[in-house]
């Protein structure tokens, strides 16, 4: 960033870390910048683990398992890797604490709990703006899970007929892709008509949409609406007011930019916007470990965004604990949190899925969500991985 030597500089769109900055203010005069930075970094790591412990204990009611959850989250490969350059992303404590207070607010419908959730949302924004967007997305998902109830139902004749139609469309599109793109090299001339298929981006988008429709037609469930009590609306309003008050300086700076016509967003390109992580990255052993094979570290370093932006390894110890709990303790994951984990994992993959460096052209939900206001401002899909680790 280049600042002018005279006059004021609007930092409304600057990725500042107010929370960490305030922590260092009383330390710097006596300890210096380096020591203050190290202390604040350790505080952020400890807070991330403690926040995850608090959330897990609320959701499970069990202390030992919650302690393990906090430990695995605080020292996850994702957060450790971000601690090597993107230090704001290592301050992940506001995300689980926001979910904690938001879940409480939805359960108790107390305005106080809503205001606390709003304070956590503001804290997330003052740690890293991406984390504030993730909190908003998590809040929307939790609200939707409470507003709608799924129930099983028998498949109707209309659904069966619709499945046949979709199957025919999928088969037809597959034949076109094989014939035009695979065999004919991207162009087929039929009389005066020329059918071209230079890439598989659009065909795979259509194919994925048809596959999703096919799955919905196969699933035998109906959706029922649950009425919203008035107290819940007041609680959400309290959260919004709390967030607006705490973020007032930033909101004012952004409003000034907008009024002066200087508020701009980077264009989102269909094929060349910021990519996500390779699917293989989720299953790699911890690349931060001293015994990690050098080939893994080198491969991650060659990906777009370099090493630290592509580390999303899921803890093998955490997975082993979950499998053991499933096998011997009758543990079954919450459907909500399973959906959150898988959903954010798909966003972490970016707009189109890569597997071991090979482009599949298969779109993810981020293909469309990146064009939405606010959500699209979280431009770097790999950072969604923090919610995957939390889940």
Secondary structure, 3 states (H helix, E strand, C coil): CCCCCCCCCCCCCCCCCHHHHHHHHHHHHHHHHHHHHHHHHHHHHHHHHHHHHHHHHHHHCCHHHHHHHHHHHHCCHHHHHHCCCCHHHHCCHHHHHHHHHHHHHHHHCCHHHHHHHHHHHHHHHHHCHHHHHHHHHHHHHHHHHHHEEEEECCCCHHHHHHHHHHHHHHHHHHHHHHHHHHHCCCEEEECCEEEECCCCHHHHHHHHHHHHHHHHHHCCEEEEECCCCHHHHHHHHHHHHHHHHHCHHHHHHHHHHHHCCCCCCCCCCCCCCCCCCCHHHHHCCCCCCCCCCHHHHHHHHCCCCHHHHHCCCCCHHHHHHHHHHHHHCCCCCCHHHHHHHHHHHHHHCCCEEEECCEEEEEECCHHHHCCCCCHHHCCCHHHHHHHHHHC
